[in-house]
Amino acid sequence: MIGFILCSISLAFLVQNPNGFLQLLSTPVALGIGLTVVAISLLVGYLKKVPKVIWHDGFASGCLLAWYAYWVPQFNADAPMFFFFPLYFALFTSIVTVSLINKSEYFDLESIQYLRLLEKKSRFNISIFVAFVLISLLVTRHYTLYPIAMTIFIVRHTMIACLEIIDRR
């Protein structure tokens, strides 16, 4: 999810160093672009036209843009969450990518079997987490709901990416 990491770092940088481009990200046009990226990502993911890793990246990046565009008008523009949440997303995604996804080819058999078991459980279906993330975008009264939903989505993405790498070897 390199695109999501880069989008998160960029947003955190722009929030800390305000300029004219940051104001464009809080417009209805930016919200529409974010939601369009989300919709296209979900569509190509559903139709299986691109690998899961790519549509997950597009979905997460589109949600980040939609989150910022939708939430900034409802909160103070210099609220700490607009800096710390994207920074958290970038750090968390980078850490799981480096420590788990890039090392998944070295997992032992027991870990692989456990990952496959979690994958088969219906409560770990990616569509549930996608719906949770989308609903959390709308619930602005509970400002920590979106980061929690994205964290769970990133963990689920990590599981899928690890299993795809394991299946390729």
C-alpha positions in Angstrom: 0.0 0.0 0.0 2.7 2.4 -1.0 0.2 4.8 -2.5 -1.6 5.0 0.8 1.6 5.6 2.7 2.6 8.4 0.4 -0.8 10.0 0.5 -0.8 9.8 4.3 2.7 11.4 4.6 1.7 14.0 2.0 -1.4 14.9 3.9 0.4 15.1 7.3 3.1 17.3 5.7 0.5 19.6 4.1 -1.4 20.0 7.3 1.8 21.0 9.2 2.9 23.4 6.4 -0.4 24.9 5.1 -0.5 26.2 1.6 -3.1 26.8 -1.1 -3.2 23.1 -2.1 -4.4 22.2 1.3 -7.5 24.3 0.9 -8.3 22.5 -2.3 -8.4 19.2 -0.4 -11.2 20.4 1.8 -13.6 21.2 -1.1 -16.6 19.2 -2.4 -14.6 18.4 -5.5 -11.9 16.7 -3.4 -14.6 14.8 -1.6 -16.0 13.7 -5.0 -12.6 12.6 -6.2 -12.0 10.6 -3.1 -15.4 8.9 -3.3 -14.8 8.2 -7.0 -11.5 6.6 -6.3 -13.2 4.5 -3.6 -16.0 3.5 -5.9 -13.6 2.6 -8.8 -11.4 0.6 -6.4 -14.3 -1.3 -5.0 -15.6 -2.0 -8.5 -12.3 -3.3 -9.9 -11.8 -5.3 -6.7 -15.2 -6.9 -7.0 -14.7 -7.7 -10.7 -11.2 -9.0 -9.9 -9.6 -6.9 -12.6 -6.6 -5.9 -10.5 -4.7 -7.6 -7.7 -6.1 -7.2 -4.2 -3.1 -5.2 -3.0 -3.8 -2.5 -5.7 -7.5 -2.1 -5.1 -6.9 -2.0 -1.3 -4.3 0.8 -1.9 -6.8 2.7 -4.0 -9.6 2.2 -1.5 -7.5 3.4 1.5 -6.1 6.4 -0.4 -9.6 7.4 -1.6 -11.0 7.1 1.9 -8.2 9.2 3.2 -9.0 12.0 0.7 -12.7 11.7 1.4 -12.2 11.7 5.1 -10.2 14.9 5.0 -12.5 16.7 2.6 -15.6 15.7 4.6 -14.3 16.2 8.1 -12.3 19.5 7.8 -15.4 21.7 7.4 -16.9 20.1 10.5 -13.9 20.6 12.7 -11.2 23.2 13.3 -8.8 23.1 10.4 -5.8 22.9 12.8 -7.2 20.0 14.8 -4.4 17.6 15.7 -6.2 14.6 14.3 -5.6 15.9 10.7 -1.9 15.6 11.3 -1.6 12.7 13.6 -4.1 10.2 12.0 -2.4 10.3 8.6 1.0 10.1 10.3 -0.2 7.1 12.3 -1.6 5.5 9.1 1.7 5.9 7.3 3.8 4.6 10.2 1.5 1.7 10.9 1.3 0.6 7.3 5.0 1.0 6.8 5.7 -1.1 9.9 3.4 -4.0 8.9 4.7 -3.9 5.4 8.4 -4.1 6.4 8.0 -6.5 9.4 5.2 -8.8 8.1 4.5 -8.5 4.4 8.1 -8.4 3.3 9.0 -11.3 5.7 6.0 -13.5 4.9 7.9 -15.9 2.7 9.9 -16.9 5.9 6.8 -17.7 8.0 6.8 -21.2 9.5 4.1 -23.8 8.6 2.2 -23.2 11.8 1.9 -19.5 11.2 0.8 -20.1 7.7 -1.9 -22.5 8.8 -3.2 -20.0 11.4 -3.3 -17.2 8.8 -5.3 -19.5 6.4 -7.7 -20.4 9.3 -8.3 -16.7 10.0 -8.8 -16.1 6.3 -11.5 -18.7 6.1 -13.5 -17.3 9.0 -16.5 -15.3 7.8 -16.0 -12.6 10.4 -12.7 -11.7 8.7 -14.3 -11.1 5.4 -12.9 -7.9 3.7 -16.3 -6.7 2.7 -17.3 -6.3 6.4 -14.2 -4.1 7.0 -14.9 -2.1 3.8 -18.4 -1.3 5.0 -17.1 -0.5 8.5 -14.6 2.0 7.0 -17.2 3.6 4.8 -19.7 4.0 7.7 -17.0 5.4 9.9 -16.4 8.2 7.4 -19.9 9.4 8.0 -19.8 9.3 11.8 -18.0 12.5 12.6 -19.2 12.6 16.2 -16.9 9.7 17.1 -13.6 10.9 15.6 -11.6 7.8 16.6 -13.9 5.5 14.7 -12.3 6.1 11.3 -8.7 5.4 12.5 -9.9 2.2 14.3 -11.7 1.1 11.1 -8.7 1.8 8.9 -6.4 0.0 11.4 -8.5 -3.1 11.1 -8.6 -2.7 7.3 -4.8 -2.5 7.2 -4.5 -5.6 9.4 -6.8 -7.5 7.1 -4.9 -6.2 4.1 -1.7 -7.4 5.7 -3.1 -10.9 6.1 -4.2 -11.0 2.5 -0.9 -9.7 1.2 1.0 -12.2 3.3 -1.1 -15.2 2.0 -0.7 -14.0 -1.6 3.1 -14.0 -1.3 3.1 -17.4 0.4 0.9 -18.8 -2.3 3.2 -17.6 -5.0 6.2 -19.5 -3.7 
